Amino acid sequence: MKPTDLQLVNFNWNDKSSKKTHNFIVTVKYKDHRVFKAKNSGDGTPNEYKPFANQSKSAFEREFKFIADKSVDYVESFNKDFHSKVIKHNAYGNLCVDYVLNQLINDHFIKELMVSKMHNCIILLDQTQRIFEVKLRNLEQNKEFIRKKVLAGDYPEFQIMNDMDEEAQLKIWRSSTN
């Protein structure tokens, strides 16, 4: 499973009640198919998973097990340290689903910030994966000027992140050193 196979829709988040964890209610979809609802009160407890309206208990359990198995596989390949810790727990499938959903929620907020910055600034990435914001008037004209300078080799240590696709931007933004 790729994290992009899961989607969070009808995402309701409460900033004021998010203390130790995110306070949210969301419908989870797998490849555009609703699978269950998830929620958390924001007080540090694990996520709760429930059927969506008109979903039978057996359908919910089948769908949740499928997503849990996919989440375990994803966590095992993506974060071996976390996987080796949770595999010892009885509810390791739930913990892996929690991990994936929390990553998706965090990505949601990273994307919001990233898109806002991309619309208002020129974002440069250096060779050490540091991100720099350049705030200039007439953004498009200045972006073209900087693009020409980078392509001409005047600034070989920089890439213009605004020109990358969103998945590449997100991967960099998530792992940037600064």
C-alpha positions in Angstrom: 0.0 0.0 0.0 1.1 3.5 -0.7 -0.1 6.2 1.6 -1.7 7.8 -1.4 -4.0 4.8 -1.7 -5.7 6.0 1.5 -7.6 9.2 1.5 -9.1 11.3 4.3 -12.4 12.8 3.4 -14.9 14.8 5.4 -11.9 15.8 7.5 -13.0 17.7 10.7 -10.1 18.8 12.9 -10.4 20.7 16.2 -7.3 22.8 16.9 -8.4 23.8 20.4 -9.0 20.2 21.6 -5.8 18.8 20.0 -3.6 18.4 23.0 -1.4 15.3 22.9 -2.8 14.0 19.6 -4.9 15.4 16.8 -8.6 15.8 17.6 -10.4 14.7 14.5 -13.2 12.9 12.8 -12.7 11.6 9.3 -14.0 9.2 6.7 -11.2 6.9 5.4 -11.2 5.8 1.8 -9.1 3.2 0.1 -8.7 3.8 -3.7 -11.9 5.9 -3.7 -13.9 3.3 -1.8 -15.1 4.2 1.7 -13.8 1.8 4.3 -14.6 3.2 7.8 -14.7 6.3 10.0 -11.9 7.3 12.4 -11.8 9.7 15.2 -9.6 10.8 18.1 -10.5 13.1 21.0 -7.0 14.7 21.0 -6.1 13.6 24.6 -3.4 11.1 23.7 -5.6 8.0 23.4 -5.5 5.8 20.3 -7.8 6.4 17.4 -11.3 4.9 17.4 -12.5 3.2 14.3 -16.2 2.8 13.5 -18.4 1.8 10.5 -19.7 4.6 8.4 -23.5 5.0 8.1 -25.3 1.9 6.8 -22.1 -0.2 6.8 -22.6 -3.6 8.5 -20.4 -4.7 11.3 -19.0 -7.6 9.3 -18.2 -5.4 6.3 -16.5 -2.9 8.7 -14.4 -5.6 10.3 -13.4 -7.1 6.9 -12.5 -3.6 5.6 -10.6 -2.7 8.7 -8.6 -5.9 8.7 -7.7 -5.4 5.1 -6.5 -1.8 5.8 -4.7 -3.0 9.0 -2.8 -5.7 7.0 -1.9 -3.1 4.3 -0.8 -0.7 7.0 1.4 -3.3 8.7 3.1 -4.0 5.4 3.6 -0.3 4.8 5.0 0.4 8.3 7.3 -2.6 7.9 8.8 -1.2 4.7 8.7 2.5 5.7 9.7 2.5 9.4 11.3 -0.7 10.5 12.1 0.6 14.0 8.5 1.4 14.7 7.3 -1.9 13.2 9.7 -4.0 15.4 8.3 -2.2 18.5 4.6 -2.6 17.7 4.7 -6.1 16.3 5.0 -7.4 19.9 1.6 -5.9 20.8 -1.7 -7.7 20.4 -3.2 -4.7 18.6 -0.3 -4.0 16.3 -2.6 -3.8 13.2 -4.5 -0.9 14.9 -1.2 0.8 15.8 0.0 0.6 12.2 -3.4 2.0 11.0 -2.9 4.8 13.6 0.6 5.4 12.3 -0.6 5.7 8.6 -3.5 7.9 9.5 -1.4 10.2 11.6 1.1 10.5 8.7 -1.8 11.4 6.4 -3.1 14.0 8.8 0.3 15.5 9.2 0.7 15.5 5.4 -2.6 17.3 5.2 -1.3 20.1 7.3 2.1 20.1 5.6 0.4 20.4 2.2 -1.8 23.3 3.4 1.3 25.2 4.5 3.3 24.2 1.5 0.6 25.3 -1.0 0.3 28.6 0.8 4.0 29.2 0.6 4.2 28.1 -3.0 1.5 30.6 -4.0 3.2 33.5 -2.2 6.9 32.9 -2.4 9.6 31.4 -4.6 10.8 28.3 -2.7 14.4 27.1 -3.3 16.0 23.9 -2.2 19.7 23.7 -1.7 22.0 20.6 -1.9 21.7 19.9 1.8 17.8 19.7 1.6 17.3 23.1 3.3 14.3 25.1 2.1 14.5 28.8 1.5 11.7 31.3 0.9 12.2 34.2 -1.4 9.5 36.9 -1.1 9.5 39.2 -4.0 6.8 41.3 -5.7 5.6 40.1 -9.1 6.2 36.5 -8.2 5.8 34.9 -11.7 8.3 37.4 -13.3 10.9 36.9 -10.6 10.4 33.1 -10.6 11.2 33.1 -14.3 14.3 35.3 -13.7 15.5 32.9 -10.9 14.7 29.9 -13.1 16.9 31.2 -15.9 19.7 31.9 -13.4 19.4 28.3 -12.0 19.3 26.7 -15.5 22.2 28.9 -16.7 24.3 27.4 -13.9 24.6 30.7 -11.9 23.1 28.9 -8.8 23.8 25.2 -9.3 23.2 24.5 -5.7 19.5 25.4 -5.9 16.4 23.9 -7.3 13.1 25.8 -7.6 10.6 23.7 -5.6 7.6 25.6 -7.2 8.4 23.8 -10.4 8.2 20.3 -8.9 5.1 18.1 -8.7 3.2 18.1 -5.4 4.3 14.6 -4.3 8.0 15.5 -4.8 7.4 18.8 -2.9 5.7 17.0 -0.1 8.5 14.4 0.2 11.1 17.1 0.4 9.1 19.4 2.7 8.4 16.5 5.1 12.1 15.6 5.4 13.8 19.0 5.0 16.6 19.7 7.4 15.5 23.2 8.1 
